[in-house]
């Protein structure tokens, strides 16, 4: 073989190796590109997963922050959706906090109100059982509202009551609980929670409630109103200014509690808690109503038996309606009925109140049971020909007199002397109040709240305690203002 032939073969072999190497390099480059694309895809998917994970975690935290974790199906026709629409909220967590007894919900279907109240009661009971028997954290009531620590209760439905009472109620309501269960702080009491428990009407709800951001709290009010006067043409106007004053609210604390026996167990707790909650609510209602009617904080108390009693009595919280009226006797604050109550005496009391006794929408009658019976027998309201279909003889009850609503209270005493006070000597007279409710206010610093707290360390038991801080004030009574009139010396 010639040299030139060997050289050709060598060139051919070199070219073949070169081509093979080039193909391998191209294949490697392609594989590298594929690996790069795959890596970028995996990185992108990883980032997407991380974003999805972060979004999921954020959603869970949001659910926890809103107190309840609920999943919803098709609920357009459920009781839940009807209740949410009726009370103007978007979820059950908010619904739990609704005060169904508030005046602006007066037109809501009573059946829906009852369903929400029953749900709240079940929640309250489940919460208390988890705290007493399952190690859930307890509440703490501080010296001021900002020091309150209301415990978050996890796994509320893990208790026997939660599984067998709360969960079925939630399901019947149209809601299912997801994942970890529930963690929320229900509004156990509110300014008008008495109505939620369907107890006797509270006199407190007849007065405007003012939220107190601090204590003491001052409210500016107009003292003397003006009447415009004639101004001469081209002459300077005579400067005139109305006078102002202020109402000072200083919150007073009310408290009571039930001692929960060591022998109480999880089976008997629901029935006990239901009774205890209702009784604590009644206790606060009684205290506030008694203080509004017969409060006297300046002393000596208008009633001798209260004066001789404990300084912690509710009747010593503030100056109430009887005290204010008695202090303004010279300006028509009281009327000596001197006999049975009559319609003429009723009109006389309104006349003594002058302009504050005119508008029936602002006035309220407060009386005891025996005096109420006398009102029922008044000719003007007893018979059909005088009072129509609302006559006492047909209704068996009287809700208004002369267009004024009537509040019958056991706390307006009917064991008084002729002067309208209890003196320990004469105790056979009744009384009646007419008050212009627009001139008196309830200052609410901390609305009533029920809490489960630890009893003394030496006892292995708990306290179901109820607290609130509030005040009751009105415009100063004088010759220029008689916004409460007290009818005394009513023969029973």
C-alpha positions in Angstrom: 0.0 0.0 0.0 1.3 3.4 -0.9 2.0 6.2 1.5 -0.7 8.3 0.0 -3.2 5.5 0.8 -2.1 5.2 4.4 -2.5 9.0 4.7 -6.0 8.9 3.3 -7.0 6.2 5.8 -5.5 8.2 8.6 -7.4 11.3 7.5 -10.6 9.3 7.3 -10.1 7.8 10.8 -9.4 11.3 12.2 -12.5 12.7 10.6 -14.6 9.8 11.9 -13.3 10.3 15.4 -13.9 14.1 15.1 -17.5 13.6 13.9 -18.2 11.1 16.7 -16.8 13.4 19.3 -18.8 16.3 17.9 -22.0 14.2 18.2 -21.2 13.2 21.7 -20.5 16.8 22.7 -23.8 17.9 21.1 -25.6 15.1 22.9 -24.0 16.2 26.2 -24.9 19.8 25.5 -28.5 18.8 24.8 -28.6 16.7 28.0 -27.1 19.6 29.9 -29.8 21.9 28.5 -32.4 19.4 29.4 -31.0 19.1 32.9 -30.9 22.9 33.2 -34.6 23.1 32.0 -35.6 20.4 34.4 -33.8 22.1 37.3 -35.5 25.4 36.5 -38.8 23.6 36.3 -38.2 21.9 39.7 -37.1 25.2 41.1 -40.2 26.9 39.8 -42.4 24.1 41.1 -40.6 24.3 44.5 -41.2 28.1 44.6 -44.9 27.5 43.7 -45.2 24.9 46.4 -43.6 27.2 48.9 -45.9 30.0 47.9 -48.9 27.6 48.2 -47.7 26.4 51.6 -47.2 30.0 52.8 -50.7 30.9 51.5 -52.2 27.9 53.3 -50.4 28.7 56.5 -51.6 32.3 56.2 -55.2 31.1 55.7 -55.0 28.8 58.7 -53.7 31.6 60.9 -56.5 33.9 59.5 -59.0 31.2 60.4 -57.6 30.9 63.9 -57.6 34.6 64.4 -61.2 34.7 63.4 -61.8 32.2 66.2 -63.6 29.5 64.3 -62.5 27.2 61.5 -65.6 26.3 59.5 -66.1 24.7 56.1 -69.2 25.6 54.2 -71.1 23.6 51.6 -74.3 24.7 49.9 -75.9 26.7 52.6 -78.1 29.1 50.7 -81.3 27.7 52.3 -79.8 26.7 55.7 -80.8 28.1 59.0 -77.2 29.4 59.2 -77.5 31.5 56.1 -80.8 32.9 57.2 -79.3 33.8 60.6 -76.3 35.4 59.0 -78.4 37.5 56.8 -80.8 38.5 59.5 -78.1 39.6 61.9 -75.9 41.2 59.2 -72.7 39.1 59.7 -70.7 37.0 57.3 -69.7 33.9 59.4 -70.6 32.0 62.5 -67.6 33.4 64.4 -69.2 36.8 64.1 -72.7 35.4 64.8 -71.5 34.1 68.1 -70.8 37.6 69.2 -74.1 39.1 68.2 -76.4 40.4 70.9 -79.7 39.0 69.8 -81.5 41.1 72.4 -80.4 44.5 71.0 -83.3 46.8 70.0 -82.3 46.9 66.3 -82.9 43.2 66.1 -86.4 43.4 67.4 -87.8 42.4 64.0 -85.7 39.3 63.6 -87.6 36.0 63.6 -87.8 34.7 67.2 -87.0 31.2 66.0 -83.6 32.4 64.6 -82.9 34.3 67.8 -83.6 31.2 69.8 -81.3 29.1 67.6 -78.4 31.5 68.0 -78.9 31.8 71.8 -79.0 28.0 72.1 -75.8 27.8 70.1 -74.1 30.4 72.3 -75.2 28.5 75.4 -73.7 25.3 74.1 -70.5 27.1 73.3 -70.3 28.7 76.8 -70.9 25.3 78.4 -68.3 23.5 76.2 -65.8 26.2 77.0 -66.3 25.9 80.8 -66.1 22.1 80.7 -62.9 22.2 78.8 -61.4 24.5 81.4 -62.6 22.6 84.4 -62.0 19.0 83.3 -59.6 19.0 80.4 -56.8 21.3 81.4 -57.7 24.2 79.1 -56.3 27.6 80.2 -58.4 29.6 82.7 -59.5 33.2 82.2 -58.0 36.1 84.2 -60.0 39.2 85.2 -57.8 42.2 85.8 -58.3 45.4 87.8 -59.1 47.2 84.5 -60.5 46.0 81.2 -57.1 46.1 79.4 -55.8 43.7 82.0 -58.3 41.0 81.2 -56.9 37.8 79.7 -59.6 35.7 78.1 -58.2 32.2 77.4 -58.4 30.7 73.9 -59.8 27.2 74.1 -58.5 24.8 71.5 -60.2 21.5 70.5 -63.4 22.6 72.0 -65.3 19.7 70.6 -63.0 17.1 72.1 -65.0 16.9 75.3 -68.0 14.6 75.7 -70.3 17.6 75.8 -68.6 19.1 72.7 -69.0 15.9 70.7 -72.5 15.0 71.8 -74.1 18.4 72.3 -72.1 21.2 70.5 -71.2 19.3 67.3 -74.8 18.1 66.6 -76.1 21.6 67.2 -73.5 23.0 64.8 -74.5 20.3 62.2 -78.2 21.0 62.6 -77.4 24.7 62.2 -75.7 23.9 58.8 -72.1 24.2 59.8 -69.3 21.6 60.1 -66.1 21.9 62.1 -62.9 21.2 60.2 -59.4 20.1 61.3 -58.3 21.3 64.7 -61.8 22.1 66.0 -62.5 25.5 67.4 -60.7 28.3 69.3 -62.8 31.3 70.2 -63.9 33.6 72.9 -67.6 34.0 72.9 -69.4 37.1 74.1 -70.9 35.7 77.2 -72.6 38.8 78.3 -73.3 42.2 76.8 -75.2 45.4 77.7 -78.5 43.7 77.0 -77.7 40.1 77.6 -80.7 39.8 79.9 -83.0 39.8 76.9 -80.9 37.0 75.4 -81.6 34.8 78.3 -85.3 35.8 78.1 -85.5 36.9 81.7 -87.6 39.7 83.2 -87.2 43.1 81.4 -84.4 45.2 82.8 -84.9 48.8 83.7 -81.4 49.4 82.6 -82.2 48.9 78.9 -84.6 51.9 79.1 -81.7 54.3 79.4 -79.2 55.4 76.8 -75.9 53.5 77.2 -72.6 55.5 76.9 -69.4 53.6 76.2 -66.8 54.8 78.7 -63.3 54.7 77.1 -61.9 55.6 80.5 -62.9 56.2 84.1 -63.8 58.9 85.1 -65.3 60.0 81.9 -66.8 63.5 81.3 -69.8 64.1 78.9 -70.4 67.8 77.9 -74.1 68.8 78.0 -76.1 71.9 77.3 -77.2 73.5 80.6 -79.4 76.3 79.5 -81.0 76.5 76.0 -81.3 79.8 74.1 -84.2 81.6 72.4 -83.3 83.7 69.4 -84.1 87.4 69.8 -84.7 90.3 67.4 -81.8 92.2 66.0 -82.1 95.8 64.8 -81.4 96.4 61.2 -77.8 97.6 60.7 -77.0 97.3 64.4 -74.4 95.0 65.9 -75.9 91.7 67.1 -75.9 91.3 70.9 -73.6 88.4 71.8 -75.4 85.5 73.4 -74.1 82.0 74.2 -75.7 79.0 75.7 -74.3 77.6 78.9 -72.7 74.2 79.1 -72.1 71.7 81.9 -70.8 68.2 82.1 -71.8 64.8 83.4 -69.0 62.9 85.1 -69.1 59.1 85.0 -67.0 57.1 87.3 -67.2 53.3 86.8 -68.2 51.2 89.8 -67.5 47.5 89.9 -70.2 44.8 90.5 -69.3 41.2 91.0 -70.7 37.9 92.2 -69.7 34.3 91.8 -70.8 30.7 92.1 -68.4 28.3 93.9 -68.1 25.1 91.8 -68.1 22.1 94.1 -65.2 19.7 93.9 -67.7 16.9 93.6 -69.0 18.3 90.3 -68.2 16.0 87.3 -68.3 16.3 83.6 -71.7 14.6 83.4 -73.5 16.9 85.8 -71.6 20.1 84.8 -73.9 21.1 81.9 -77.0 21.3 84.0 -75.2 23.1 86.8 -73.7 25.6 84.5 -77.0 26.4 82.9 -78.5 27.2 86.3 -75.5 29.1 87.5 -75.1 31.2 84.4 -78.8 32.3 84.6 -78.6 33.0 88.3 -75.5 35.2 87.9 -77.1 37.1 85.1 -80.2 37.6 87.3 -78.0 38.8 90.2 -76.4 41.5 88.1 -79.8 42.5 86.7 -81.2 42.8 90.2 -78.3 44.8 91.5 -78.3 47.4 88.7 -82.0 47.8 88.8 -82.0 48.3 92.6 -79.2 50.9 92.3 -80.9 52.8 89.5 -84.1 53.0 91.6 -82.8 53.4 95.1 -79.2 54.2 94.9 -77.7 56.7 97.3 -74.0 57.2 97.5 -73.8 60.4 99.4 -75.3 59.1 102.7 -76.9 58.6 105.0 -78.9 56.4 102.7 -82.6 57.4 102.2 -83.6 53.9 103.6 -82.6 53.2 107.2 -82.1 49.5 106.6 -79.8 50.0 103.7 -77.8 52.6 105.7 -77.3 50.1 108.5 -76.2 47.4 106.1 -73.0 46.6 104.3 -71.2 49.4 102.4 -70.9 47.0 99.5 -74.6 46.9 98.8 -75.6 47.8 95.2 -77.9 50.6 96.5 -74.8 52.5 97.6 -73.1 52.6 94.1 -74.6 55.9 92.9 -77.5 58.3 93.4 -80.6 56.8 91.8 -84.0 58.1 90.8 -85.6 58.1 94.2 -82.7 60.0 95.8 -82.7 62.6 92.9 -86.5 63.1 93.2 -86.5 63.5 97.0 -83.7 66.0 96.7 -85.8 68.1 94.3 -89.1 68.0 96.2 -89.2 71.8 96.3 -89.4 71.9 92.5 -92.0 69.2 91.9 -89.7 66.2 92.3 -92.2 64.5 94.6 -96.0 64.3 94.9 -97.9 63.2 98.0 -100.6 60.9 96.6 -102.2 60.5 100.1 -104.4 57.6 99.1 -104.9 55.2 96.3 -103.3 56.1 93.0 -105.6 57.8 90.5 -105.4 58.9 86.9 -105.6 62.5 88.1 -102.5 62.0 90.3 -100.8 60.5 87.2 -101.5 63.7 85.2 -100.5 65.8 88.2 -97.1 64.1 88.3 -96.5 64.8 84.6 -97.6 68.4 85.1 -95.0 68.9 87.8 -92.3 67.7 85.4 -93.2 70.6 83.1 -91.5 70.2 79.7 -89.8 67.0 80.8 -93.1 65.3 81.3 -94.7 66.0 77.9 -93.2 63.6 75.3 -94.5 60.1 76.1 -91.8 58.5 73.9 -89.2 59.7 76.4 -91.1 58.8 79.6 -91.2 55.6 81.6 -93.4 54.6 84.6 -91.7 52.4 87.3 -93.9 50.8 90.0 -94.0 47.9 92.3 -96.5 44.9 92.0 -99.1 46.3 94.4 -99.2 49.7 92.7 -99.3 48.0 89.3 -102.5 46.3 90.4 -104.0 49.7 91.2 -103.1 50.9 87.7 -104.8 47.8 86.3 -108.0 48.9 88.0 -108.1 52.5 86.8 -111.3 53.3 85.0 -109.4 54.8 82.1 -107.7 51.5 81.3 -109.8 48.7 82.8 -112.8 48.7 80.5 -113.2 48.1 76.8 -115.2 51.3 76.2 -112.3 53.4 77.6 -109.2 51.5 76.5 -110.5 49.3 73.6 -109.0 45.9 72.9 -106.0 46.6 75.2 -108.3 47.0 78.2 -107.0 45.3 81.4 -110.2 43.3 81.7 -109.4 41.6 78.4 -105.6 41.5 78.5 -105.1 40.7 82.1 -102.0 43.0 81.9 -101.2 46.6 81.4 -98.2 47.6 79.3 -98.8 51.4 79.2 -100.7 54.2 80.9 -101.4 57.4 79.0 -99.0 56.2 76.3 -96.1 55.7 78.8 -94.6 52.2 79.0 -94.7 50.5 82.5 -91.8 48.7 84.1 -92.9 46.6 87.1 -90.0 46.2 89.4 -89.7 44.4 92.7 -87.0 46.9 93.7 -89.4 49.9 93.9 -90.2 49.4 97.6 -93.7 49.0 98.9 -92.8 49.0 102.6 -92.2 52.7 103.0 -93.3 55.6 105.2 -95.5 58.4 103.9 -92.4 60.4 103.0 -91.3 57.8 100.5 -88.4 56.4 102.5 -88.0 53.4 104.8 -87.7 54.6 108.4 -88.3 51.3 110.2 -91.5 52.7 111.9 -94.2 52.9 109.2 -93.8 50.4 106.4 -97.2 50.2 104.6 -97.0 52.7 101.7 -96.2 52.2 98.1 -94.7 54.6 95.5 -94.4 55.2 91.8 -91.8 56.9 89.6 -92.2 58.7 86.3 -88.8 59.4 84.6 -87.7 61.1 81.5 -85.3 58.4 80.3 -83.6 60.6 77.8 -82.1 62.7 80.6 -80.4 59.7 82.4 -77.6 57.5 81.1 -75.8 54.3 81.9 -72.1 54.5 81.5 -70.6 51.2 80.5 -66.9 50.8 81.2 -66.8 47.0 81.0 -69.9 45.0 80.0 -70.9 42.0 82.1 -68.7 39.0 81.6 -68.7 35.4 82.8 -65.4 33.8 83.6 -64.0 30.5 84.9 -61.3 31.4 87.4 -59.4 29.4 90.0 -60.6 29.4 93.6 -58.1 29.9 96.5 -55.0 27.7 96.1 -56.0 25.6 99.1 -59.1 24.4 97.3 -59.2 22.1 94.3 -62.2 23.9 92.7 -63.2 26.8 90.4 -65.4 29.9 90.5 -67.9 30.9 87.9 -67.6 34.6 88.3 -69.5 37.6 86.8 -68.1 41.1 86.6 -69.0 44.4 85.2 -68.1 48.1 85.7 -70.6 50.8 85.0 -72.2 54.0 86.3 -75.6 55.7 86.2 -75.9 59.5 86.0 -78.5 62.1 85.1 -78.9 65.8 84.7 -78.9 67.7 88.0 -82.4 68.2 89.3 -83.4 71.8 90.0 -86.0 74.4 89.4 -85.1 74.3 85.7 -85.1 70.5 85.5 -87.5 68.0 86.9 -86.9 64.9 84.8 -88.0 62.5 87.5 -91.1 62.7 89.7 -91.7 60.4 92.7 -95.2 59.7 93.8 -95.2 58.8 97.5 -97.7 57.9 100.3 -99.7 55.5 98.1 -102.2 53.5 100.1 -101.9 49.8 99.3 
